[in-house]
């Protein structure tokens, strides 16, 4: 399930979203829950929504995974 924050234009993982995601101030009428992959892709492609770097790992906004190696690491 996805949690959509329409105020900040962010897509959250509904199961992992928390205080670090920064949606605490988003009013309830600007929040939406969905299971629709199509809706999520539409919002990202046409409305410029982004995935939350704190709770999602889609390969685009990823934290801390897929970071470039530190100097000296292969």
matplotlib code that plots the C-alpha trace (Angstrom):
import matplotlib.pyplot as plt

x = [0.0, 1.2, 0.5, 0.4, 1.2, -0.4, 0.8, 4.5, 4.0, 5.6, 4.9, 5.4, 5.5, 2.4, 4.0, 7.2, 6.3, 7.1, 8.1, 11.3, 9.2, 8.0, 4.3, 3.2, 2.0, 0.0, -3.7, -5.9, -7.6, -4.2, -3.5, -4.5, -3.9, -3.8, -2.7, -2.7, 0.7, -0.8, -1.8, 1.7, 3.3, 0.9, 1.7, 5.4, 5.4, 2.9, 2.6, 6.3, 5.7, 8.7, 9.3, 10.2, 13.8, 13.1, 10.6, 10.7, 13.4, 12.5, 16.0, 15.4, 15.1, 17.0, 18.5, 20.9, 21.0, 22.7, 24.9, 28.2, 31.1, 33.2, 36.7, 38.9, 36.0, 35.3]
y = [0.0, 3.5, 6.7, 9.8, 13.2, 15.6, 18.6, 17.8, 15.6, 12.6, 8.9, 6.9, 3.1, 2.8, 0.1, 2.0, 5.6, 7.5, 10.8, 11.1, 11.2, 14.8, 14.4, 15.1, 18.6, 17.4, 17.8, 14.7, 16.0, 16.1, 12.4, 9.4, 5.6, 3.4, 0.1, 1.3, 1.1, 2.9, 5.9, 6.0, 6.0, 8.6, 10.9, 10.5, 10.9, 13.7, 15.5, 15.3, 13.4, 11.8, 8.7, 9.4, 8.8, 7.6, 4.8, 3.8, 2.0, 2.1, 2.7, 6.4, 7.9, 5.4, 5.8, 4.4, 1.7, 2.1, 4.9, 5.2, 3.4, 5.5, 6.3, 3.3, 0.8, -1.3]
z = [0.0, -0.8, 1.2, -1.0, 0.5, -1.9, 0.0, -0.4, -3.6, -2.0, -2.3, 0.9, 1.6, 3.7, 5.9, 6.6, 6.7, 9.9, 11.5, 9.5, 6.3, 7.1, 6.5, 10.1, 9.1, 6.1, 6.7, 6.4, 3.3, 1.5, 2.3, 0.3, 0.5, -2.6, -3.9, -7.5, -9.2, -12.1, -10.0, -8.5, -11.9, -13.2, -10.3, -10.7, -14.5, -15.0, -11.6, -10.6, -7.4, -5.8, -3.7, -0.1, 0.5, 4.1, 3.5, -0.2, -2.2, -5.9, -7.3, -7.8, -4.4, -2.3, 1.1, 2.2, -0.5, -3.9, -2.9, -4.7, -3.0, -0.5, -1.6, -1.6, -1.7, -4.7]

ax = plt.figure().add_subplot(projection="3d")
ax.plot(x, y, z, "-o")
ax.set_aspect("equal")
plt.show()
